[in-house]
Amino acid sequence: MQNLEGKTAFVTGGASGIGLGIAKALLGAGMNVAIADIRQDHLDAASAELDGGERVLALQLDVTNRAQFAEVADAAEAKFGKLHVLIANAGVGLVGPSELATFADWDWVNGVNVGGAINGVVTLLPRILSHGEGGHIVCTASMSALVPVGGTAIYSAGKAYVTSMMECMRPELEGRGVICSAFCPGAVQSNIAESGKTRPAELAETGYAEADKRRQASGDLRHLFQTKEEVGERVLQGILNDELYILTHHEFLDGVRERGEATTLAVQDHLPENPEYKGTFAMLFKNPAITQEIERQTALKAARKG
């Protein structure tokens, strides 16, 4: 997928924030872009901002609705022909103490953040594979998937899920021309704080009403966050570089490093290995895509320094 010119991307949650930033970057790289979003007002504003003419298609989509997902994918194919890039970006945010969480809190967040990504993959992957021209799938996760902290159990668990999806699908699909990437950003200027406005009535019961009020009263800190354009360009570069992990925000470096060190130290290396077990199940002990990513990131860092 090094040559994006004239190909088509499908971006969920594409009408604001991160999704719109990615759509702008991909449009600038010469792609056709279908932006799918649950909010028509956001779609109208995004279409005007993108100003891409016939190269942009705005589609209203609830990513938890599988039948609707197929319908809008059909509409994108009808306009642009083949689909090449899926950006599974639609997401909602909810944080607070785990003991306050209701079933509805868990079901709503995971229905969008996890279920939306699954629905995107199941709907679009066969279409991408069918044309044989290669493609790319990017799931928007979060640095919370790599540096999970207290009070974010629902959100971070879902983001870890989609990160693992990409890690597992990458070695499966790369040989067939489809690259998979986990996009793990830190804080971005977006509308995720307004996601409660689209929460379904049947999942309205929440244990976080008071926690949300306190969070909203803490003030506007968006001046500390990266812009949608910055993260959009980061995703574009990640696609062009075939990166498995598309990360932002240097501030998370210590946390990412410590997590890797903690899990490494927890391995029971004082116990002897069972050679037969290791040989029989060798495919379980190492992911070649991660090995390749180490080599790729090492080369990219060396090139930036050189």
Secondary structure, DSSP 8 states (H G I E B T S, - for coil): ----TT-EEEEETTTSHHHHHHHHHHHHTT-EEEEEES-HHHHHHHHHHH--GGGEEEEE--TT-HHHHHHHHHHHHHHHSS--EEEE-------S-GGG--HHHHHHHHHHHTHHHHHHHHHHHHHHHHH-S-EEEEEE--GGGTS--TT-HHHHHHHHHHHHHHHHHHHHHGGGTEEEEEEE---BSSSGGGGGGG--GGG---S-HHHHHHHHTT---GGGSB-HHHHHHHHHHHHHTT-SEEE--GGGHHHHHHHHHHHHHHS-TTS---HHHHHHTGGGS--HHHHHHHHHHHHHHHHHH-
